[in-house]
Each structure stands twice: as structure tokens, then as C-alpha cells.
Amino acid sequence: MKRFARTEQLLGKEPFQRLLSQRVTIIGLGAVGGYAVEGLVRAGVRYVRLVDFDTVQPTNLNRQIIALETTIGQKKTVAARDRVLAINSGCQVETMQLFAADDTLDRILSPKPDLLIDAIDSLNPKTQLLQQAFLRKIPTISSMGAALRTDPTLIRSGDIFETRGCPLARQLRKRLRKRGVGRGITCVYSSEKVDFDYTSSGGGLKEQTVGETPFSGRGRKRNILGSLPTITGIFGLTIANLAILQLSRSTEDRK
């Protein structure tokens, strides 16, 4: 297909065919997750499961690719699905409007995807998700904190147990160790120094939410942290790039 000719030209015919056949689950369709979906679908990935419990809010407009004046109040899964199909109507999109937590992860992770992308911004659900992905041996790329950063040259990728300078990754490592999780989870993070406690629910701007979902009351009340569309977008596209290269490799080469 001509729309993917440049992807196939770069990757090669066989790697590109492997990419077309892979199934990817993306959890969290916000600033990072939205751009990850965008990169994957434009590269040719055509089987995606999109998971998010939230609705598009006015404060999302500064950085989330699915956030438009016309989508405010809309379910993020719906806005993301519509965008995917506008890019490639042949893409097979499954949406799940669920809050990712222990009681929903079995549904979210079954059947086992070829790759899981974690773009959740809440510490407890993120810990639970990564533990389950580790136990189920699901290849995973996880986003660490992108808010409060301004320097794109300090964005890195690596094992979550080898990150430096990311407060979210530090908190996650402590929790994952207690749950028996070891190395093997790839993440995208920034080494830029920030001063923020991810275990705190205080501070930040407050907003009046638009649009309700069955899961609106779930989880800790979230902060609205300062963030740029450039940094969060680079996070998401970096994740997509890692995913494309990983998914297009042969099973033997991934080991």
C-alpha cells in the first residue's frame, strides 16, 4: 500500500510485514499515549487496543493530540479511535473504557498482546500494571514522568531499574521490588532534574471536569502539572519508535 511505502522501504519487506501483524495494547491516551498511538498507526500497525477511563478536558488542549475543541467532554477512547480510523480506516481498533487496576487488568491484558505500552500517569495503577505485565511475560514499554521538563535532549530510554534522575521511576522501582519485579521493563524517561513528590496528591492546578465516566471517581485525585506539548510528544513518539523497531524484528532477534 502506497501510504506505508516509506516505512517498508526503510524497514525492509519482511520486517514491515511483521509490523503489520503485531497487536499492541496502549493504556493511557493522554499527552504521551496519544502520540504513541499516532506514531504506531502512521507506521503501519493495524491491530490496536486502546484503554483509558477518562474524558477529554480543556486543560488537555495544550499537549494531547486527541484533544480538540470539538472533542472536549468526549471519551478519550472514542476520540483516539476516531483519529486512528481517520488515518487508516483499515486499522482494527478495540476500545476499552476501563480504569487500569488489579480488578480490570485481566480483561485488559487478555489475550496477551505482542507489546504493551504503559502511558499511565498514576503511581498505584502503574505499579499494578507493570507487575502483571512482568508476571505474564508481556513485552512492555513504559513512560515515566514527562511533565515539568523542558529539555528534550535529556530524554532517554532504558531498563526501568537503570534510570537516573526520574522521581517517578525511583518510586516505581521501590514498589516493583517489593512485588518481586526485576529487570526487563523498557521505559522512556528524562534525566532532567525536577523537584516533585509523585506520592503526594496536593498542589497543582485544579479543574472542573467535563464529561463523566463510570470510573470518574477511581484513583487518587490527580494534580495538573505544568507540561509542554513538545516534551510529552517526544516521549510518545520515542515510545512509538522503540515499539516499531521491536515489533518489526524477528522473534529470534528480540531475545
N, C-alpha and C positions, 0 to 999 in steps of 0.2 A: 504494500500500500504506500502511495507516494507520501502521505503525511508522516510516515516513520522512516523514510528513506535515509535521512541523515543519521538517525540513531543506528540503523542497520549498517550503514556504511562505516561508522566508527567502531561498533562492537564486533561486527562480523555476522554472517548469516546464522550460524549455529547458536552463538551466544544470544543473538536477538530473538531467535525462536524460543530459547529457554526463558527469556524475559517475558515473552507473551503468555507463557503457560503458567506463570507463578501466581500464587494467591497471597495477597498482602492484607493484613488487618491493621488499620490505623485507629488508635484510641486517643481521642482528644483532637478536635478540629478547630482549634484556636489559631493563635498567631503563628506557631511553629507547625502544627499538624496540617493546617490548611495549605501551606506552601509545600510541605512534604507530599501531600496528595497531588498537588498541581504538577510537581516535577515528575512523579511516577507516571501519571496518566499521559502527560505530554511525551514521555519517553516511549510509551507503548504498553505499559502494564494495563491489563484489561480485566482483571478479577480483583476487586477491592471490597473489603468490608469496612464500613465507616461507623465508628462508635462515638457517641457523645450524648450527654443528657441535657445539654444546655440550649439556650436560645441566643440569637444574635442581639447584642446590646449596643447602645450608642457609643460606649467607650471602646468598642471593638473596631470602630471605623478607622482608627489611626494606624492599624497594623494587620488586621485579619483579612485575607484575600477574599473570603466569602462574605465579608461584612460590607453591605451597600445600604444606601438609604432605603432601597426597595426591599431589603431582606431583614430589616430591624424587626425583632419580635418573632422571626421565623425560627423553626428548629434548625440547629446547625447541621444536623444530618440531612435535612431536606435541601438546605442551601448548598451544601457541599455536593450532594448527589446531582442536583440540577446543573451545577458548574461542570462536574465531571462529564455528564452526558452532553453538555453543550460543546465540550472539547472533542469527545469521541462517543457518538451515540451507540457504538457497538460495544462499549465497555459494560461489563456485568457488575452492577453495583448493588451491594446489600447494605441496608442501613439498620442500625440497632440503637434506639434511643434509650440507653441504659447508663446508669452510674456504675463505673467500674469499681467493684469491691468484692469481698470474699463471696457474697451471696449471688453475684452475677457473673463471675469470671468463668465458670464452667460453660455457660451459654456463649460468652464472648469468644472463648478460645477453642470452641468445638464447632466444626472439625479443626484440627490443628493446621494453622496457616503455614505457608512456606517461610514467611517473615512477619514478625510483629514490630510495629512502630509505636512506641510509647511517647505520646506528647501530652501527658497529664501534668498539671501544674500543682497538684495537691500531694503532700508528702505521704499520708497514710494510704490512699488508694494506689499511689505509685509503688510503694513498698509491697503491697499485696499483689499487684500485677506482676512485678518483676520476680517475686518469689515463685509464683505459679508458672511463669514462663520458664524459669530456670528448672523447676521440678519436671516440667513437661518437655524439656529439651527443645523449646521453640527458639529458633534464631531471633535475636531481638536487637533493635537499635533504639536507644532511649535518649530523650532530650533532657538535658539538665537546665539550669536557670539561664534564661536569655534576657530577662528584664534587668533594668538598672545598668546595663552595659552599653558602651559607646564605641569601643574599639574592635572593628571586625577582624583585625589582624591577629587577635588573641583567641580566636575561635579554633578549637582543636577537636580531635576525635581520638578515642582510645578506650581501653577497658575501664569500666567504672571504678575499679579498685586501684587505678593508676592515675586518676585525675589529680590536678593540683589547682588550688585557688577557687574552687567552686563550693560555696556553703551548702547548697542542696545536695551535691554529690557526697559531701562529708557526712551529712545527716543520713543519707540513704545507706552508705556503707555500714554505719553503726547498726542500723536496723536490719540490714540484709545479713550481716554476720550472725546476729542473734537468731536468725531464721535458718541458718545453715547454708546460705547462698554464698558461692565463691566466685572466682573469676569466670569470665566468659560472656559478659554482657557488654556490648559495644555502646558507647554513648558519645554524644556531641556536647561539648561544654566550652566555657570561656574561662581562661586563666586570669581575666581582668579582676582586680581586687574590688570587692564590694562589701559593704557592712550591712548585712541583713540576716535576721534570725528566721529561718523558714519554719520553725516550730511555733512561732508566735502568730496570733490572729489579730493583733492590734495594729494600728497605724494604717497609712494609705488612705486614698480617697474612698468615699462611699458612693454608691449609685442606686438609683431606683430601677429595678429590673423591669424589662419589657418582655412579656410572654412568659407563661408558666408551663412547667412540665411536671409529670408525676414525681420527678426526682429533685425538684427545685429546693426542697428543704434538706437534702442529704449533704453530709460533709460539714467540715468547719467553714465558718463564714470567711470568704476569701478576701484578700487585700487587692486593691488595684494599684499595681506598681508602675512607676514610670518606665516606658519602653519605647523603642524606635522601630518603625517598620523595616528598616534596613537590617538591623541585627537579628530580629526574630525571623525575618525572611531568609537571611543567610543560614541561620540554624536549620530551618526547614528544608532548604534546598541542599544543604550539606548532607542531611539525613537521606534525602531522596537520591543524591549522587552515590552515597555509600551503598544504599539499597540496590540501585540499578546495577552497579558493578558486582555486588554479591549475588544477586538473583540471576545474572547472566553467566556466571561461572558454572562450570560443571560441578556435580556433587563431589567428585574427587578433589577438584581444586579448592573447594570450600573448607576442606579438612585441614 
